[in-house]
């Protein structure tokens, strides 16, 4: 584990040394936990993240200018729906979807959306 001095130097390079302002007031356990969480942060990536966050906060609320002119609905042939499909297609969805969702990244979140919006309830044992 990096020392407080090393973590502080890395945070300084990122312009975020204020994160350790109250570090000395922490008990040893919480201090070690804080340092362990801050240690892997890369100074350049942290600086860029903070710069982007500050820029986002400075923008006026609402959609970015011109967004409505750039958005277009998907053509019907690109939009699928298990609930509006013919019976054979729906049966295939019901058989294949749980296995396919398991193989996708972020499968848990996708699985919840699919189960709630387009698929009949699938017993948890099949997920």
ROPASE-52881 format. One record per residue (C-alpha): residue number from 1; x, z, y. Coordinates in Angstrom, 1 decimal. Layout:
BEGIN
+-----+--------+--------+--------+
!   k !     px !     pz !     py !
+-----+--------+--------+--------+
! NUM !      X !      Z !      Y !
...
+-----+--------+--------+--------+
END
This chain:
BEGIN
+-----+--------+--------+--------+
!   k !     px !     pz !     py !
+-----+--------+--------+--------+
!   1 !    0.0 !    0.0 !    0.0 !
!   2 !    1.3 !   -0.9 !    3.5 !
!   3 !    2.1 !    1.9 !    5.9 !
!   4 !    0.0 !    2.6 !    9.0 !
!   5 !    2.8 !    1.2 !   11.1 !
!   6 !    2.7 !   -2.1 !    9.1 !
!   7 !   -1.0 !   -2.4 !    9.4 !
!   8 !   -0.9 !   -1.6 !   13.1 !
!   9 !    1.7 !   -4.3 !   13.7 !
!  10 !   -0.4 !   -6.9 !   11.8 !
!  11 !   -3.5 !   -5.9 !   13.8 !
!  12 !   -1.5 !   -6.1 !   17.0 !
!  13 !   -0.5 !   -9.7 !   16.2 !
!  14 !   -4.2 !  -10.4 !   15.9 !
!  15 !   -5.1 !   -8.6 !   19.1 !
!  16 !   -7.1 !   -6.0 !   17.1 !
!  17 !   -4.9 !   -2.9 !   17.3 !
!  18 !   -7.9 !   -1.0 !   18.7 !
!  19 !   -9.3 !   -0.8 !   15.1 !
!  20 !   -6.8 !    2.0 !   14.5 !
!  21 !   -7.5 !    3.9 !   17.8 !
!  22 !   -9.0 !    6.9 !   15.9 !
!  23 !   -7.0 !    6.6 !   12.7 !
!  24 !   -5.1 !    9.8 !   13.4 !
!  25 !   -8.3 !   11.8 !   13.5 !
!  26 !   -9.3 !   10.8 !   10.0 !
!  27 !   -8.6 !   12.9 !    7.0 !
!  28 !   -6.0 !   11.5 !    4.6 !
!  29 !   -8.6 !   10.0 !    2.1 !
!  30 !  -10.6 !    8.1 !    4.7 !
!  31 !   -7.4 !    7.0 !    6.5 !
!  32 !   -6.0 !    5.6 !    3.3 !
!  33 !   -9.3 !    3.8 !    2.6 !
!  34 !   -9.3 !    2.3 !    6.1 !
!  35 !   -5.7 !    1.1 !    5.8 !
!  36 !   -6.4 !   -0.4 !    2.4 !
!  37 !   -9.3 !   -2.3 !    3.8 !
!  38 !   -7.3 !   -3.6 !    6.8 !
!  39 !   -4.1 !   -4.4 !    4.9 !
!  40 !   -5.1 !   -7.7 !    3.4 !
!  41 !   -6.3 !   -9.2 !    6.7 !
!  42 !   -4.2 !  -12.1 !    7.8 !
!  43 !   -3.4 !  -11.8 !   11.6 !
!  44 !   -4.0 !  -15.5 !   12.4 !
!  45 !   -7.2 !  -15.7 !   10.4 !
!  46 !   -8.5 !  -12.4 !   12.0 !
!  47 !   -7.6 !  -13.6 !   15.5 !
!  48 !   -9.4 !  -16.9 !   14.9 !
!  49 !  -12.5 !  -15.1 !   13.4 !
!  50 !  -12.6 !  -12.8 !   16.5 !
!  51 !  -12.2 !  -15.7 !   18.8 !
!  52 !  -15.1 !  -17.6 !   17.1 !
!  53 !  -17.3 !  -14.5 !   17.2 !
!  54 !  -16.7 !  -13.9 !   20.9 !
!  55 !  -17.5 !  -17.6 !   21.6 !
!  56 !  -20.7 !  -17.3 !   19.6 !
!  57 !  -21.7 !  -14.2 !   21.5 !
!  58 !  -21.1 !  -15.9 !   24.8 !
!  59 !  -23.4 !  -18.8 !   23.9 !
!  60 !  -27.0 !  -18.6 !   25.2 !
!  61 !  -29.6 !  -17.6 !   22.6 !
!  62 !  -31.5 !  -20.4 !   20.8 !
!  63 !  -30.5 !  -23.5 !   19.0 !
!  64 !  -27.5 !  -25.5 !   20.2 !
!  65 !  -28.2 !  -28.3 !   22.7 !
!  66 !  -29.2 !  -31.5 !   21.0 !
!  67 !  -30.0 !  -30.0 !   17.7 !
!  68 !  -33.5 !  -31.4 !   17.6 !
!  69 !  -32.2 !  -34.9 !   18.1 !
!  70 !  -29.7 !  -34.5 !   15.2 !
!  71 !  -32.2 !  -33.1 !   12.6 !
!  72 !  -34.2 !  -35.5 !   10.5 !
!  73 !  -36.5 !  -34.7 !    7.6 !
!  74 !  -35.2 !  -35.5 !    4.1 !
!  75 !  -36.7 !  -38.7 !    2.7 !
!  76 !  -39.3 !  -37.9 !    0.0 !
!  77 !  -37.2 !  -39.2 !   -2.8 !
!  78 !  -34.6 !  -36.5 !   -2.0 !
!  79 !  -37.0 !  -33.6 !   -2.1 !
!  80 !  -38.0 !  -32.2 !   -5.5 !
!  81 !  -40.6 !  -29.7 !   -6.4 !
!  82 !  -41.3 !  -28.3 !   -9.9 !
!  83 !  -44.8 !  -27.3 !   -8.8 !
!  84 !  -45.8 !  -30.8 !   -7.7 !
!  85 !  -44.2 !  -32.5 !  -10.7 !
!  86 !  -45.8 !  -34.1 !  -13.7 !
!  87 !  -46.2 !  -31.8 !  -16.7 !
!  88 !  -43.3 !  -33.3 !  -18.7 !
!  89 !  -40.9 !  -32.9 !  -15.7 !
!  90 !  -42.1 !  -29.3 !  -15.1 !
!  91 !  -41.5 !  -28.5 !  -18.8 !
!  92 !  -38.0 !  -29.8 !  -18.4 !
!  93 !  -37.5 !  -27.6 !  -15.3 !
!  94 !  -38.8 !  -24.6 !  -17.1 !
!  95 !  -36.4 !  -25.2 !  -20.0 !
!  96 !  -33.2 !  -26.2 !  -18.1 !
!  97 !  -33.4 !  -24.4 !  -14.8 !
!  98 !  -32.3 !  -20.9 !  -15.8 !
!  99 !  -29.2 !  -22.2 !  -17.7 !
! 100 !  -28.2 !  -24.5 !  -14.8 !
! 101 !  -28.7 !  -21.8 !  -12.2 !
! 102 !  -26.3 !  -19.5 !  -14.2 !
! 103 !  -23.6 !  -22.2 !  -13.9 !
! 104 !  -23.9 !  -22.5 !  -10.1 !
! 105 !  -21.8 !  -20.6 !   -7.6 !
! 106 !  -23.9 !  -17.9 !   -5.9 !
! 107 !  -26.3 !  -18.2 !   -8.8 !
! 108 !  -28.0 !  -14.9 !   -8.2 !
! 109 !  -29.2 !  -15.9 !   -4.8 !
! 110 !  -30.2 !  -19.4 !   -5.9 !
! 111 !  -31.9 !  -18.0 !   -8.9 !
! 112 !  -34.1 !  -15.7 !   -6.8 !
! 113 !  -35.2 !  -18.5 !   -4.6 !
! 114 !  -36.0 !  -20.8 !   -7.5 !
! 115 !  -37.9 !  -18.2 !   -9.3 !
! 116 !  -40.0 !  -17.2 !   -6.3 !
! 117 !  -40.6 !  -20.7 !   -4.9 !
! 118 !  -40.8 !  -23.2 !   -7.6 !
! 119 !  -40.6 !  -22.0 !  -11.1 !
! 120 !  -43.0 !  -19.9 !  -13.2 !
! 121 !  -41.8 !  -16.4 !  -13.8 !
! 122 !  -39.0 !  -16.3 !  -16.4 !
! 123 !  -38.4 !  -13.1 !  -18.3 !
! 124 !  -35.3 !  -11.4 !  -17.2 !
! 125 !  -33.8 !  -11.6 !  -20.7 !
! 126 !  -33.7 !  -15.4 !  -20.2 !
! 127 !  -31.7 !  -15.2 !  -17.0 !
+-----+--------+--------+--------+
END
